[in-house]
Amino acid sequence: MRLPPEEAIGRNITLDELLASRDARQASQGDWLKRHAVALVSFTVVAPGPVKDSALTRRIFNYGAAALHTLAGKQGWPVMAQRGLASASGPEGLLAIAAPARDIKLATIALEQSHALGRLWDIDVLTPEGEILSRRHFALPARRCLLCEQSAAACGRGKTHSLSSLLTRMEALLHVADRDLVFSTYFAAKSFP
């Protein structure tokens, strides 16, 4: 499900294109639910600004896809089908997972909260019947802004922060994830007495 960062489209997306991509995503989710009849994970990247498909968003997506596979493996949840899609509206992934949707959602919330890039992932979990489980289902607060403690939705609507500040923060989080990967790979290769 990896998407090559070097192949990113890297152009501004219009509002009409963004809305059309959301409609297409919902239709695709419905098709997947009919075909697979198990919980569905729909995964995108939080990408402020008009460029949604960039090398940055694809690298963040690839980390998320790997984290979702690792999570499913650790939990013993079979991934029945998967698809990665690159579009001007940003990278998208679908995973049909044979496990209770509620368990998947709780695990993905924990993943979003614990991974260096988790705040940049938008992981939706749908029941086999098509209900989207949200943080509200678990009495959890709305997601926080990348730069301050306010609600992400409020800061986004109010354009509280500059696009350059948000992109700089995204790059800093990616740097942390890269560093963590290097360290974990290094220590996994070493044998300590």
N, CA and C of each residue as an Amber inpcrd file, in Angstrom:
protein
   579
   0.8280000  -1.1940000   0.0000000   0.0000000   0.0000000   0.0000000
   0.8700000   1.2540000   0.0000000   2.1620000   1.1090000  -0.1440000
   3.0770000   2.2480000  -0.1570000   2.8640000   3.0890000  -1.4100000
   2.8840000   4.4120000  -1.2400000   2.7750000   5.3300000  -2.3750000
   4.1120000   6.0540000  -2.5360000   4.7170000   5.9860000  -3.7140000
   6.0340000   6.6000000  -3.9170000   5.9870000   8.1270000  -3.7710000
   6.7350000   8.6870000  -2.8100000   6.7300000  10.1450000  -2.6090000
   7.1740000  10.9240000  -3.8460000   8.0980000  10.3470000  -4.5970000
   8.6300000  11.0550000  -5.7670000   7.5990000  11.1830000  -6.8890000
   6.5000000  10.4710000  -6.8070000   5.4620000  10.5460000  -7.8350000
   4.2820000  11.4390000  -7.4370000   4.4290000  12.1860000  -6.3660000
   3.3370000  13.0480000  -5.9030000   2.9750000  14.0820000  -6.9660000
   1.6950000  14.3950000  -7.0400000   1.1900000  15.3380000  -8.0330000
   1.6560000  16.7580000  -7.7220000   1.5490000  17.1670000  -6.4610000
   2.0960000  18.4400000  -6.0120000   1.4540000  19.6870000  -6.5930000
   0.1650000  19.6450000  -6.8820000  -0.4870000  20.8450000  -7.4040000
  -1.6190000  21.2650000  -6.4750000  -1.9980000  22.5220000  -6.6040000
  -3.1260000  23.0270000  -5.8170000  -4.4040000  22.3200000  -6.2410000
  -5.2570000  22.0210000  -5.2640000  -6.5330000  21.3860000  -5.5350000
  -7.6390000  22.4160000  -5.3170000  -8.6480000  22.3610000  -6.1520000
  -9.7720000  23.2930000  -6.0070000 -10.7700000  22.7310000  -5.0020000
 -11.6320000  23.5980000  -4.5090000 -12.6750000  23.1610000  -3.5840000
 -13.5910000  22.1400000  -4.2450000 -13.9260000  22.3560000  -5.5030000
 -14.7780000  21.3990000  -6.2150000 -14.1130000  20.0280000  -6.3020000
 -12.8160000  19.9990000  -6.5780000 -12.0920000  18.7250000  -6.6390000
 -12.0720000  18.0480000  -5.2710000 -11.8770000  18.8350000  -4.2220000
 -11.8460000  18.2890000  -2.8710000 -13.1960000  17.6770000  -2.5000000
 -14.2700000  18.3900000  -2.8060000 -15.6130000  17.8760000  -2.5090000
 -15.9240000  16.6290000  -3.3340000 -15.5200000  16.6350000  -4.5890000
 -15.7440000  15.4620000  -5.4490000 -14.9630000  14.2600000  -4.9280000
 -13.7540000  14.4920000  -4.4210000 -12.9600000  13.3740000  -3.9010000
 -13.5970000  12.7950000  -2.6440000 -14.1920000  13.6400000  -1.8190000
 -14.8850000  13.1350000  -0.6190000 -16.0870000  12.2860000  -1.0130000
 -16.8270000  12.7340000  -2.0300000 -17.9660000  11.9440000  -2.5170000
 -17.4920000  10.5980000  -3.0730000 -16.3950000  10.6320000  -3.8260000
 -15.8480000   9.3900000  -4.4010000 -15.3640000   8.4600000  -3.2970000
 -14.7570000   9.0120000  -2.2350000 -14.2920000   8.2030000  -1.1110000
 -15.4750000   7.5060000  -0.4360000 -16.5530000   8.2470000  -0.2170000
 -17.7370000   7.6550000   0.4160000 -18.3280000   6.5390000  -0.4570000
 -18.3800000   6.7590000  -1.7530000 -18.8980000   5.7250000  -2.6600000
 -17.9930000   4.4900000  -2.6290000 -16.7000000   4.7120000  -2.6200000
 -15.7510000   3.6130000  -2.5710000 -15.8810000   2.8410000  -1.2580000
 -16.0700000   3.5580000  -0.1620000 -16.2630000   2.9010000   1.1300000
 -17.4970000   2.0080000   1.0960000 -18.5800000   2.5080000   0.5270000
 -19.8040000   1.7120000   0.4070000 -19.5860000   0.4560000  -0.4090000
 -18.8630000   0.5880000  -1.5160000 -18.5560000  -0.5730000  -2.3610000
 -17.7350000  -1.6140000  -1.5940000 -16.7320000  -1.1350000  -0.8480000
 -15.8770000  -2.0400000  -0.0840000 -16.6720000  -2.7630000   0.9920000
 -17.5460000  -2.0610000   1.6590000 -18.3520000  -2.6930000   2.7100000
 -19.2510000  -3.7810000   2.1230000 -19.8080000  -3.5410000   0.9480000
 -20.6430000  -4.5560000   0.2970000 -19.8110000  -5.7800000  -0.1000000
 -18.6090000  -5.5290000  -0.5830000 -17.7510000  -6.6100000  -1.0660000
 -17.1410000  -7.4460000   0.0490000 -16.7640000  -6.7850000   1.1550000
 -15.9740000  -7.4780000   2.1720000 -16.7400000  -7.7980000   3.4590000
 -17.7920000  -7.0870000   3.7750000 -18.6490000  -7.3650000   4.9350000
 -17.8920000  -7.5030000   6.2500000 -16.8060000  -6.7340000   6.3980000
 -16.0680000  -6.6450000   7.6580000 -15.8160000  -5.1560000   7.9310000
 -15.2310000  -4.8660000   9.0790000 -14.9190000  -3.4680000   9.4000000
 -13.9780000  -2.8850000   8.3440000 -14.1560000  -1.6020000   8.1080000
 -13.3520000  -0.9060000   7.1010000 -12.5960000   0.2410000   7.7440000
 -11.2990000   0.2880000   7.4950000 -10.4700000   1.4180000   7.9140000
 -10.2300000   2.2740000   6.6830000 -10.6160000   3.5420000   6.7830000
 -10.3840000   4.5070000   5.7160000  -9.3870000   5.5220000   6.2570000
  -8.2650000   5.6480000   5.5830000  -7.1290000   6.3690000   6.1270000
  -6.6660000   7.4550000   5.1620000  -6.5680000   8.6790000   5.6570000
  -6.0390000   9.8030000   4.8790000  -5.0530000  10.5890000   5.7510000
  -4.4560000  11.5970000   5.1650000  -3.4900000  12.4440000   5.8610000
  -4.0910000  13.8290000   6.0470000  -3.9070000  14.3850000   7.2270000
  -4.3210000  15.7620000   7.4890000  -3.3340000  16.6490000   6.7330000
  -3.8350000  17.4150000   5.7710000  -2.9600000  18.2130000   4.9130000
  -3.5210000  19.6160000   4.7580000  -3.0940000  20.5420000   5.6050000
  -3.5780000  21.9150000   5.4560000  -3.0620000  22.5370000   4.1600000
  -3.8260000  23.4670000   3.6420000  -3.4100000  24.1690000   2.4320000
  -3.9510000  23.5380000   1.1720000  -3.6400000  24.1400000   0.0330000
  -4.2170000  23.6920000  -1.2400000  -3.5140000  22.4930000  -1.8850000
  -2.3020000  22.1410000  -1.4400000  -1.5880000  20.9970000  -2.0080000
  -1.7790000  19.8170000  -1.0610000  -2.5100000  18.8250000  -1.5280000
  -2.8320000  17.6630000  -0.6860000  -1.9660000  16.4490000  -1.0010000
  -1.4870000  16.3400000  -2.2330000  -0.6460000  15.2170000  -2.6360000
   0.7660000  15.7330000  -2.8850000   1.6160000  15.5400000  -1.8900000
   3.0040000  16.0020000  -1.9730000   3.9170000  14.8940000  -1.4580000
   5.2020000  15.0670000  -1.6480000   6.1470000  14.0910000  -1.0970000
   5.9690000  14.0050000   0.4190000   5.7130000  15.1250000   1.0680000
   5.5060000  15.1500000   2.5190000   4.2880000  14.3180000   2.9140000
   3.1430000  14.5510000   2.2840000   1.9360000  13.8160000   2.6720000
   2.0550000  12.3260000   2.3370000   2.7350000  12.0040000   1.2620000
   2.9060000  10.5810000   0.9320000   3.8190000   9.8770000   1.9250000
   4.8660000  10.5570000   2.3630000   5.7490000   9.9380000   3.3710000
   4.9840000   9.7300000   4.6730000   4.1670000  10.7060000   5.0710000
   3.3500000  10.5710000   6.2760000   2.3500000   9.4210000   6.1010000
   1.7430000   9.3310000   4.9240000   0.8180000   8.2380000   4.6090000
   1.5130000   6.8860000   4.7330000   2.7020000   6.7620000   4.1750000
   3.4140000   5.4850000   4.1940000   3.7050000   5.0310000   5.6270000
   4.0710000   5.9700000   6.4870000   4.2540000   5.6270000   7.9010000
   2.9380000   5.1190000   8.4940000   1.8540000   5.7840000   8.1770000
   0.5540000   5.3820000   8.7110000   0.1230000   4.0140000   8.2280000
   0.3180000   3.7540000   6.9450000  -0.0440000   2.4470000   6.3900000
   0.7570000   1.3470000   7.0850000   2.0530000   1.5790000   7.2820000
   2.8860000   0.5920000   7.9800000   2.4230000   0.4040000   9.4210000
   2.0780000   1.5040000  10.0890000   1.6180000   1.4200000  11.4790000
   0.3030000   0.6520000  11.5810000  -0.5980000   0.8560000  10.6170000
  -1.8650000   0.1220000  10.6240000  -1.6330000  -1.3780000  10.4130000
  -0.7140000  -1.7250000   9.5360000  -0.4090000  -3.1390000   9.3160000
   0.2450000  -3.7640000  10.5430000   1.1430000  -3.0270000  11.1650000
   1.7710000  -3.5180000  12.3860000   0.7300000  -3.7300000  13.4780000
  -0.1750000  -2.7660000  13.6190000  -1.2450000  -2.8700000  14.6100000
  -2.1090000  -4.1100000  14.3520000  -2.5410000  -4.2970000  13.1120000
  -3.3740000  -5.4550000  12.7770000  -2.6250000  -6.7560000  13.0660000
  -1.3520000  -6.7900000  12.7250000  -0.5550000  -7.9890000  12.9770000
  -0.4180000  -8.2950000  14.4550000  -0.1300000  -7.2720000  15.2450000
   0.0190000  -7.4800000  16.6920000  -1.2850000  -7.9400000  17.3360000
  -2.3940000  -7.4570000  16.8150000  -3.6950000  -7.8280000  17.3710000
  -4.2130000  -9.1590000  16.8070000  -3.5670000  -9.6590000  15.7720000
  -4.0370000 -10.8870000  15.1400000  -5.2670000 -10.6680000  14.2770000
  -5.4200000  -9.4490000  13.7530000  -6.5780000  -9.1230000  12.9150000
  -6.2120000  -9.3190000  11.4530000  -6.8820000 -10.2170000  10.7610000
  -6.5890000 -10.4250000   9.3420000  -6.9970000  -9.2120000   8.4950000
  -6.0870000  -8.7570000   7.6400000  -6.3950000  -7.7200000   6.6580000
  -6.8800000  -8.4700000   5.4160000  -8.1810000  -8.3600000   5.1430000
  -8.8000000  -9.1210000   4.0670000  -8.5110000  -8.5220000   2.6860000
  -8.3930000  -7.1980000   2.6530000  -8.0950000  -6.5050000   1.3980000
  -7.5500000  -5.1340000   1.7550000  -6.7820000  -4.5710000   0.8440000
  -6.2430000  -3.2320000   1.0640000  -6.0370000  -2.5390000  -0.2710000
  -6.0510000  -1.2150000  -0.2100000  -5.7940000  -0.4350000  -1.4220000
  -5.2490000   0.9220000  -1.0200000  -4.2010000   1.3440000  -1.6970000
  -3.6790000   2.6940000  -1.5690000  -4.0050000   3.4490000  -2.8350000
  -4.4330000   4.6870000  -2.6840000  -4.8300000   5.4850000  -3.8420000
  -4.1660000   6.8490000  -3.7580000  -3.5480000   7.2480000  -4.8460000
  -2.9620000   8.5810000  -4.9420000  -3.8600000   9.4320000  -5.8170000
  -4.2220000  10.5960000  -5.3030000  -5.0220000  11.5260000  -6.0970000
  -4.6260000  12.9440000  -5.7230000  -5.1020000  13.8900000  -6.4850000
  -4.7920000  15.2930000  -6.1910000  -5.3130000  15.7030000  -4.8160000
  -6.3280000  14.9940000  -4.3010000  -6.8790000  15.3170000  -2.9870000
  -6.0920000  14.6690000  -1.8530000  -5.0100000  13.9940000  -2.1920000
  -4.1300000  13.4110000  -1.1780000  -4.1800000  11.9050000  -1.1610000
  -3.2160000  11.3020000  -0.4710000  -3.1720000   9.8450000  -0.3910000
  -4.3190000   9.3030000   0.4460000  -4.8510000   8.1660000   0.0070000
  -5.9460000   7.5060000   0.7180000  -5.6630000   6.0230000   0.7790000
  -6.0790000   5.4050000   1.8680000  -5.9470000   3.9670000   2.0080000
  -7.2260000   3.3500000   2.5280000  -7.5210000   2.1620000   2.0670000
  -8.6520000   1.3790000   2.5670000  -8.1250000   0.0180000   2.9840000
  -8.5430000  -0.4140000   4.1760000  -8.1910000  -1.7330000   4.6650000
  -9.4490000  -2.3960000   5.2070000  -9.7950000  -3.5510000   4.6760000
 -10.8940000  -4.3490000   5.1960000 -10.2780000  -5.2980000   6.2270000
 -10.6990000  -5.1510000   7.4900000 -10.0910000  -5.9010000   8.5840000
 -11.1560000  -6.7430000   9.2850000 -10.8780000  -8.0140000   9.4310000
 -11.8160000  -8.9380000  10.0780000 -11.6300000  -8.8770000  11.5940000
 -12.2250000  -7.8530000  12.1910000 -12.1760000  -7.6500000  13.6400000
 -13.3260000  -6.7210000  14.0090000 -13.7050000  -6.6970000  15.2820000
 -14.7790000  -5.7870000  15.6980000 -14.3910000  -4.3250000  15.4540000
 -15.2680000  -3.5860000  14.7960000 -14.9900000  -2.1880000  14.4580000
 -14.6690000  -1.3700000  15.7060000 -15.3800000  -1.6180000  16.7790000
 -15.1490000  -0.8740000  18.0260000 -13.7070000  -1.0830000  18.5240000
 -13.2230000  -2.3140000  18.4790000 -11.8580000  -2.6050000  18.9160000
 -10.8380000  -1.9190000  18.0120000 -11.1220000  -1.9480000  16.7070000
 -10.2130000  -1.2950000  15.7550000 -10.1670000   0.2100000  16.0270000
 -11.3270000   0.8220000  16.2340000 -11.3630000   2.2710000  16.4610000
 -10.5980000   2.6370000  17.7270000 -10.8100000   1.9010000  18.8120000
 -10.0700000   2.2000000  20.0500000  -8.5670000   2.0540000  19.8320000
  -8.1640000   1.0360000  19.0910000  -6.7380000   0.8250000  18.8280000
  -6.1690000   1.9160000  17.9230000  -6.9550000   2.3720000  16.9380000
  -6.4460000   3.4300000  16.0540000  -6.4050000   4.7740000  16.7640000
  -7.3050000   5.0180000  17.6900000  -7.2310000   6.2430000  18.5030000
  -5.9430000   6.2180000  19.3120000  -5.6450000   5.0850000  19.9340000
  -4.4070000   4.9600000  20.7020000  -3.1910000   5.1510000  19.7970000
  -3.2600000   4.6270000  18.5820000  -2.1670000   4.7910000  17.6240000
  -1.9850000   6.2670000  17.2590000  -3.0870000   6.9530000  16.9870000
  -3.0070000   8.3840000  16.6690000  -2.4040000   9.1770000  17.8240000
  -2.6540000   8.7440000  19.0430000  -2.1620000   9.4780000  20.2110000
  -0.7290000   9.1220000  20.5770000  -0.2500000   7.9540000  20.1590000
   1.0780000   7.5130000  20.5980000   2.1680000   7.6580000  19.5330000
   1.8270000   7.6590000  18.2800000   2.8320000   7.7130000  17.2120000
   3.2260000   9.1640000  16.9490000   4.4800000   9.3780000  16.6120000
   4.9720000  10.7380000  16.3290000   4.1430000  11.4310000  15.2510000
   3.6350000  10.6640000  14.2940000   2.8570000  11.2440000  13.1990000
   1.3500000  11.0710000  13.3720000   0.9370000  10.4870000  14.4610000
  -0.4670000  10.1620000  14.6590000  -1.4190000  11.3350000  14.5200000
  -0.9860000  12.5060000  14.9090000  -1.8410000  13.6900000  14.8040000
  -2.1050000  14.0740000  13.3560000  -1.2640000  13.5790000  12.4540000
  -1.3870000  13.9150000  11.0380000  -2.1850000  12.8720000  10.2590000
  -2.6660000  11.8460000  10.9560000  -3.4450000  10.8080000  10.3140000
  -4.9170000  11.0090000  10.6190000  -5.7400000  10.7680000   9.6390000
  -7.1870000  10.7560000   9.8350000  -7.6400000   9.3290000   9.5410000
  -7.8520000   8.5770000  10.6150000  -8.1990000   7.1640000  10.4880000
  -9.6640000   6.9970000  10.8720000 -10.4800000   6.7420000   9.8750000
 -11.8980000   6.4690000  10.1150000 -12.1040000   4.9620000  10.1450000
 -12.9830000   4.5320000  11.0380000 -13.3500000   3.1190000  11.1060000
 -14.8520000   3.0290000  10.9020000 -15.2480000   2.2010000   9.9550000
 -16.6550000   1.9880000   9.6460000 -17.0490000   0.5730000  10.0370000
 -18.2250000   0.4460000  10.6210000 -18.7600000  -0.8760000  10.9280000
 -19.1530000  -1.5540000   9.6220000 -19.3550000  -2.8660000   9.6310000
 -19.8030000  -3.5490000   8.4030000 -21.1240000  -2.9950000   7.8690000
 -21.9030000  -2.3420000   8.7430000 -23.1700000  -1.7420000   8.3270000
 -22.9960000  -0.3200000   7.7910000 -21.7710000   0.2130000   7.8580000
 -21.4900000   1.5310000   7.2980000 -21.4880000   2.6830000   8.2910000
 -21.6650000   2.4050000   9.5780000 -21.6270000   3.4880000  10.5750000
 -20.1810000   3.8810000  10.8330000 -19.9040000   5.1850000  10.7790000
 -18.5610000   5.6830000  11.0700000 -18.4440000   5.8790000  12.5720000
 -17.4680000   5.2040000  13.1860000 -17.2180000   5.3710000  14.6100000
 -16.2950000   6.5740000  14.7980000 -16.6820000   7.4720000  15.6740000
 -15.8740000   8.6800000  15.8960000 -15.4140000   8.7290000  17.3440000
 -14.5840000   9.6970000  17.6240000 -14.1110000   9.9110000  18.9970000
 -15.2910000  10.1550000  19.9370000 -16.3520000  10.7630000  19.4250000
 -17.5440000  11.0240000  20.2470000 -18.1670000   9.7340000  20.7690000
 -18.0890000   8.6570000  20.0080000 -18.6360000   7.3710000  20.4510000
 -17.9760000   6.8850000  21.7410000 -16.7840000   7.3960000  22.0130000
 -16.0110000   6.9580000  23.1720000 -15.8190000   8.0970000  24.1800000
 -16.6420000   9.1370000  24.0390000 -16.6150000  10.3030000  24.9350000
 -15.2240000  10.9520000  24.9940000 -14.5620000  10.9980000  23.8450000
 -13.2440000  11.6230000  23.7710000 -13.3730000  13.0220000  23.1780000
 -12.5140000  13.9370000  23.6020000 -12.5940000  15.2950000  23.0690000
 -12.1680000  15.3670000  21.6040000 -12.5460000  16.4480000  20.9620000
 -12.1420000  16.6830000  19.5720000 -10.6210000  16.7730000  19.4960000
 -10.1050000  16.5260000  18.3230000  -8.6490000  16.5930000  18.1380000
  -8.1580000  18.0160000  18.3040000  -6.9530000  18.1430000  18.8060000
  -6.3290000  19.4360000  19.0540000  -5.5650000  19.9180000  17.8200000
  -5.3720000  21.2020000  17.7810000  -4.6020000  21.8520000  16.7200000
  -3.1690000  21.3280000  16.7240000  -2.5270000  21.3740000  15.5730000
  -1.1150000  20.9700000  15.4750000  -0.1880000  21.8950000  16.2520000
  -0.6150000  23.1540000  16.4370000   0.2840000  24.1540000  17.0110000
  -0.1220000  24.6770000  18.3830000  -1.3830000  24.5030000  18.7590000
  -1.8240000  25.0310000  20.0530000  -2.8140000  24.0640000  20.6820000
  -3.3350000  24.3960000  21.8040000  -4.2370000  23.5020000  22.5240000
  -5.7090000  23.6860000  22.1590000  -6.0010000  24.5280000  21.2170000
  -7.3820000  24.7460000  20.7990000  -7.8520000  23.5860000  19.9220000
  -9.1490000  23.5530000  19.6780000  -9.7100000  22.5540000  18.7800000
  -9.1420000  22.7600000  17.3730000  -8.7910000  21.6600000  16.7170000
  -8.2690000  21.7520000  15.3530000  -9.2980000  22.3860000  14.4270000
 -10.5630000  22.0220000  14.6170000 -11.6170000  22.5760000  13.7610000
 -11.7290000  24.0860000  13.9450000 -11.6560000  24.5560000  15.1830000
 -11.7690000  25.9990000  15.4470000 -10.5940000  26.7620000  14.8350000
  -9.3960000  26.2470000  15.0010000  -8.2290000  26.9200000  14.4260000
  -8.2890000  26.9090000  12.9070000  -8.7480000  25.8060000  12.3320000
  -8.8650000  25.7090000  10.8800000  -9.8710000  26.6940000  10.3220000
 -11.0430000  26.7510000  10.9610000 -12.0780000  27.6960000  10.5050000
 -11.6070000  29.1310000  10.6390000 -10.9320000  29.4280000  11.7360000
 -10.4890000  30.8000000  11.9870000  -9.1740000  31.1540000  11.3320000
  -8.5600000  30.1870000  10.6430000  -7.2450000  30.4010000  10.0180000
  -6.2900000  31.0560000  11.0180000  -6.2540000  30.4660000  12.2070000
  -5.4720000  30.9920000  13.3230000  -3.9750000  30.9660000  13.0450000
  -3.5120000  29.9590000  12.3330000  -2.0770000  29.7840000  12.1000000
  -1.7700000  29.8640000  10.6050000  -0.5720000  30.3090000  10.2940000
  -0.1740000  30.4010000   8.8920000   0.0860000  29.0100000   8.3270000
  -0.1110000  28.8900000   7.0270000   0.1550000  27.6200000   6.3470000
   1.6190000  27.2200000   6.5280000   2.5250000  28.1700000   6.4360000
   3.9540000  27.8330000   6.5790000   4.2480000  27.2830000   7.9740000
   3.5940000  27.8080000   9.0090000   3.7900000  27.2870000  10.3700000
   3.2840000  25.8540000  10.4790000   2.1440000  25.5800000   9.8790000
   1.5830000  24.2320000   9.9210000   2.4620000  23.2360000   9.1600000
   2.9400000  23.6370000   7.9860000   3.8000000  22.7470000   7.1970000
   5.1400000  22.5140000   7.8940000   5.6650000  23.5330000   8.5370000
   6.9100000  23.3790000   9.2980000   6.7150000  22.3800000  10.4220000
   5.5790000  22.4440000  11.0950000   5.2770000  21.4940000  12.1750000
   5.1500000  20.0740000  11.6180000   4.4930000  19.9240000  10.4790000
   4.3710000  18.6010000   9.8590000   5.7520000  18.0310000   9.5400000
   6.6220000  18.8430000   8.9820000   7.9740000  18.3930000   8.6430000
   8.7530000  18.0190000   9.9020000   8.5660000  18.7870000  10.9780000
   9.2430000  18.4750000  12.2410000   8.7680000  17.1290000  12.7960000
   7.4720000  16.8630000  12.7120000   6.9440000  15.5800000  13.1730000
   7.4720000  14.4290000  12.3150000   7.5870000  14.6450000  11.0180000
   8.1440000  13.6280000  10.1340000   9.6110000  13.3610000  10.4850000
  10.3380000  14.4060000  10.8230000  11.7350000  14.2540000  11.2330000
  11.8310000  13.3750000  12.4890000  10.9390000  13.5960000  13.4470000
  10.9170000  12.7790000  14.6640000  10.6400000  11.3180000  14.3070000
   9.6720000  11.0720000  13.4160000   9.3550000   9.6990000  13.0060000
  10.5510000   9.0580000  12.3000000  11.2330000   9.8110000  11.4400000
  12.4220000   9.2860000  10.7620000  13.5010000   8.9140000  11.7830000
  13.7180000   9.7810000  12.7500000  14.7250000   9.5300000  13.7890000
  14.3530000   8.2880000  14.6050000  13.0770000   8.1980000  14.9870000
  12.6240000   7.0330000  15.7560000  12.8270000   5.7450000  14.9650000
  12.5770000   5.7850000  13.6670000  12.7600000   4.6050000  12.8230000
  14.2290000   4.2060000  12.7710000  15.1080000   5.1740000  12.6270000
  16.5440000   4.8870000  12.5830000  16.9930000   4.2620000  13.8990000
  16.5570000   4.8360000  15.0110000  16.9470000   4.2980000  16.3140000
  16.3950000   2.8950000  16.5290000  15.1310000   2.6760000  16.1950000
  14.5520000   1.3540000  16.4230000  15.2050000   0.3130000  15.5210000
  15.5420000   0.6900000  14.2970000  16.2190000  -0.2240000  13.3870000
  17.6200000  -0.5480000  13.9010000  18.3180000   0.4720000  14.3910000
  19.6720000   0.2890000  14.9150000  19.6640000  -0.6550000  16.1070000
  18.7710000  -0.3900000  17.0700000  18.7470000  -1.2020000  18.2700000
  18.2010000  -2.6000000  18.0220000  17.3430000  -2.7550000  17.0290000
  16.8520000  -4.0870000  16.6870000  17.9700000  -4.9360000  16.0820000
  18.9160000  -4.2860000  15.4070000  20.0190000  -5.0070000  14.7750000
  21.1220000  -5.3710000  15.7650000  21.1600000  -4.7170000  16.9160000
  22.1840000  -4.9700000  17.9220000  21.7140000  -6.0620000  18.8790000
  22.6390000  -6.8430000  19.3050000  22.3070000  -7.8050000  20.3670000
  23.0480000  -7.3700000  21.6130000  22.3200000  -7.1900000  22.6580000
  22.8960000  -6.7350000  23.9110000  22.9270000  -7.9040000  24.9050000
  24.0170000  -7.9870000  25.7080000  24.1020000  -9.0860000  26.6840000
  23.0580000  -8.9190000  27.7730000
